[in-house]
Every structure is written in C-alpha cells, then in structure tokens.
Amino acid sequence: MAAGKRRADLVAIYAWRPESGGHSRHDAPPGAVRFSLDDAQRELAAQLERWRESHPDVVVRGAVRFGHPVEELVSAASHAHVLIVGHRGMGGFERLLLGSVAHAVLHHAECPVVVVRPGQTA
C-alpha cells in the first residue's frame, strides 16, 4: 500500500447527517433508511478494523463528521496530500458516470482526488 511505503497516516471520514424531509420515525416513506450517529460510528469502526488488520504498518484514524459529504470531504482535502473517494456505482450507468459526491469533490478539492469503485483498491 502506498501509504505504508510513504509512512503516511490515513484518515477515513464518514460524513453523516440525519434523514431530512420532516418525516417522523413513524410516518417515514416505505424503504426509508434510518441511520443514527451510533450506526455511523459502528460502520466506520468495522470497516477500519479490516483495514488495520490487512495493513498493520499504516496508521488509520476515523472521524465521523456531521454534515454534507461534499462539504466535509472538501474541508478534509484542504489538509491532505490526496483524497480518495469511494464510488458506490448505484446508477444504471455506473461505469460511465460518477456519483454526485465524487463529481463535486473532483471540482472543489484542493488536492489530487482518486475515485475508487467497488472492488478496486487505491
């Protein structure tokens, strides 16, 4: 891994915000995803544990931030050498298009940006 060779720390950011739209827990539309801050912290911790096990020579820190993903990632990029953004490939044209977060970060980050699709490694 490039970070290990360069002795660079990795900071994984999980940008989180509660569901908006004025729905209560009881009248949310069918299929609405409910996700709490605790859920975000657990998800990030689980993903980072796998990274730490497979790359013990790299310092990996996690941060759950409350806010819009683009704003939080662009803010973090102002202090980074490179920003690596995951792309979920949720649309029908996933091989042709970038998601809205990856697209916006590419245009606004102050450092180089690498977009990683599922199954790829940075």
N, C-alpha and C positions, 0 to 999 in steps of 0.2 A: 504494500500500500504506500502511496506517495507520501502520506502524512508521516508514516513511520520513518521513511528514509530522510525526510526533512526535519524530523523531530518537531513536528508541528502539532499543536493541540487541535482537536475538533470540537466545535460547539454545535450541538444539534438543537434546533429551535422548533418548538411545536407551538405555532400561533393558534390561539384558541379564543373563541368568543361564544357566548351563549346564543342559542337559536333566537332569531329575531322574528318579528311578524305579529306580535301581540297575542299569540296563542298561549293558553294556559296548558298545563300538563294534561288536562282532561279533554280539551277540545282541539288538540293538535290534529292536523290532517293525517289520514292513514299513511303509514310509511315514513312519517317524520322521524328524524333521528334525534334522540335526546342524548346529550353528551355533557357531562359535568367537568369541572376543573379536576376533580379526583380521577375521572376517567382519562383525561388527557395526560395527567402525570403518570398514571399506571401504564398507559400505552407507550409513552416515551421511555419510561424506565425499562419496560420489557424489550423494546427494540434496541436500546443502548446496551443492555446486558448481552445480547447476542453479538454486538459489535465488539464489546470489551473482551468477550471470550475468544473471538476469532482474531483479534488484533491487540494482544496484551501490551505491545510496545507503544501504543498510541493512547495519549490522554484524551478521553472523551467526556465532555460535560454536557449536560442537558439543561435546557431552560424552557419552561412553559411560559409563554407571554400572552397576555390578554390583548387582543387587537386583531386587526385585519391582516391576513397572511402577507400581502404585498407590502404593507407599511412596515410590519415587523421584520421581514427579510431584508428589505432595502435599508432599514435602520442598522441591522446587524452587519450588512455588507460594507457599511462605512468604516468598519474596523477590521475587515477581513482581507486576506490575500486572494481568496477565491470563494465564491458562493456556489454551493452545489444544491440544486433544487430537484426534488423528485417530481415526476410527472406520472400521474396515475393512468393515463390513457383511457379515460372514461367515455370519450365520444366515439362515434362510428368511424371517424377518420383519424384515429389516434396516431397512425404512422405519418400522417401528413401535417397535422396541426399541433400546436402547443395549447395547453390549457391557459386560462386567463391569468392565473398566478405566475406561471413560468414566463408567459409573454410580457407581462407588466414588469417583472423583475429584470428581465433582459434589457428593457428600455430604461430602467431607472437606477439600477445598482451602480455603485461607484467602483466596482472591482469586476474582474472577469467572472462570468457565470457559466456553469456547466449544468446542463439539464440531463438528468438520468431517468430513463424509462424503466419500467418493471423488468427485472431480470438482468439489467446492466449493472456494472459497478463503475465507480468513478476512479 
